[in-house]
């Protein structure tokens, strides 16, 4: 064996290339299930879509479905989870000296503009799905669970940036709730205007910028008000 060759894995174990292959296969299966869930929900509606139908569309077993997702809503909203993870990764990479709110806004801007891994809003039918989330209680509940989990991670990231504790110090939670809530407001407004032919992906990026401008303006206006004691 030369110095450039990877060591032979012990018997009963897998080498790096085999592990990578398994991860790629798992990712393909997960993506196929998520795409099938979106297809069927939009074609048939939530009530007529079953986990079994999703597994059949993705050409896997019901048991395989359960390895990846807890239900049809979880599968259809996998894009929300993955994009939330990307926003948090971008937030971690922001300069340490950048204040928390501008850092979160910059992370969202980078997510929306990434040409190599397009955000969900430029993918086909995602806008229709987001509108369906607003209308269906089970989908909305699943969306909220994913959103809350992502925001908890964002809070921990902001707390680390501030050098503080995310439980003892309220500031990280306030920043994240305001910043993530502003993004959610923009996304929901955009989804509700899906019948407007002038409202496309570029319009969403501009709408998000206006939403953050509004947040900052309102915060500045509130800070300028005189304080009163009780």
N, C-alpha and C positions, 0 to 999 in steps of 0.2 A: 504493500500500500504506500503511495506517495503522500507527501505532505498536503497535496491539493485534493486528495480524495477524502470524502466523509468517512468516519469510522463505521464499521459494520455494526448495526444494532444487535443487541443480545437476542438470543432466540426467544420468540414469543412477543417481541416488541416491534414497533414500526419505525422506519426511518423518516427523515424530514420530508422527502418527496412523497412518500406514501401518506403521511399525515396531511400534507398540502392537498393531495388529491382527494382525500376524504372530506376535507373542509370545503373544497370547491364543489364536490358532489352534494354535500349538505346544503350549501348556499343555493345551488341550482334547484334542489327540491323545495326549499323554503320559498324561493322566488316563484316557482311554478304554482305552489299552493296559494300564495298571496295573490298572484295574477288571476287564478281560477276563482278565488273568492270574490274579487272585484268584478270579474266578468259576470258571474252568476247573480250577484246582488243587483247589478245594474240591468241585467236582462230580465230577471224574474221578480226582483224585489226581495226584501229580507224575509218575509213570511214564507215564501216558496223556495228559499235556498236552504239546503241542508248540508251538514258536514260531509255526509256520504257523497252527495253530488259534487262537492268541491274536490274530494279525494279522487273521485272517478274522472273528473275533468283534468286533473293533474296527473292521472295515470299512476296513482299510488294507492296504498291500502288505507282504510280508516285508522288502523293502528299507527301507520306512519304519520298521518295528520296529527295525531295526539302527541307525537314526539316534538312537534314544533309549535303548536298552537292550542289554546284552551277552548276555542270556539270559532265560529265563522266570523264574528265581529273582530276578534283578535287577529285573524288571518288577513281580513280585508284592510285593516288599519296598520299592517306591518310597516308601510311606508312612513307613517307618522312616527313610529318608534325609531326607525333607522335615520330619518332626517333630524329628529330631535337629538340623537346621538351625535350627528355631524355638527349641529349647532353647538353642542356642548364641547366637542373637540376643538372647534374654531374658537370658542370662548377661552378655553385653556391656553390657546396659543397667542392670545392677545398680549401686547407689551405689558409688563408688570406695573408700569407707572400709569397706565391708562385707567381713569375712573371706571367704576363698575357699569354704570348705565351706558356710557359711550362704548365700552367694550362689548356689551351684549348687543347693542345696535350694530356695531361693526361686524360681529359674528353673523348676525342675521343677514346683513348686506352681502357678506362673502358667500353665504349659503345660497342666497337667491341668484347670485351672479356666476357661480362656479360652472364653467363650460364643460368640465371633464366629468362631473357627476351631477347632472341636472336635478335641481330640486323638484319635488313632486308636482308643483304647480304647472310645470311645462310638459308634464307627461299626459298622454291622452286620457281623458275621462276622469281625471282626479278631481276636477272642479265639480262634476256631477256627483261624485262620491261624497265630497265634502258637504254639498247641499243635502244629500241623503242623510248624512250624519246628523244634521240639524233637525231632520224630520222624524228620525227613528229613535225611540228611547234606548233600545239596547245598544245600538251603534254609538249613540251619544255617551252612554255610560262607559263603554269601552274606550272611547276617545278620551274621556276625562281621566280615566285611570292611567292611560299612557302619558297624558299631558302632565299629570301630577307627579308621576315618577320622574319624568324628564326635568321638571322644575325643582324637585328635591335635589337632583344631581347638580343643577345650575346653582342652587343655593350653596351647596358645599364648595363648588368652584369659586364663587364670589367670596365666601368666607375665607378660603385659603388665600385669595388675592389680597384681602384686607388684613390678613394675619389675625383673624378672630375666630370665635366659636360660633357655629351656625345655630346653636340652640340658645346660648346665653346672650348673643347679640342679635337684635331684631333686624338690623340693617340689611344683611344679605337677602333675607326673605322679602323685605319690602321692595328692594331693587328688582329682584327676579319677578315677583308678582306683578309689579308695574310694567316691566319690560316685556315679559311673556304675555301678559294680558293685552298689551297694546298690539303685539303681533297677532294674537288670536282675534282681536276686534277687526283688524285689517283683513285677515283671511276670511272671516265670516262675511264681511261686507262684500268682498270680492266674489265669493261663491254665490251670494244672493243676486248678483248682477250678471249671472252667466248668460242671460238672454241679450245683453248689450253687446253688439258686435265690436264696439270700440274698446271693450274691456278685456284685454288679453294679458299675457304673462308680463309684458313690459309695464302694463298698467298696474299690476299688483306691486311690482317693485316701487313704483312711484307712490302708490297708495300707502305702502309700509313706511316710506320716508315721511310722508305727510302725517301719518299717525304718530310717529316718534317726535316730529316737530311739535305736534299738538300737545303731546305729553310734557315736553320740556317747557313749552309756553305756559301751560296751565300750572306747572310746578313753580315757574318763576313768578307768575302772577300771585299765586298763593303765598310765596315767600315774601312778597312785597307788602302784603296786608299787615296792618298793625295787629299785634297780639293783645288779647284782653285777658285779664285774670278773672277767675270766678270767685 
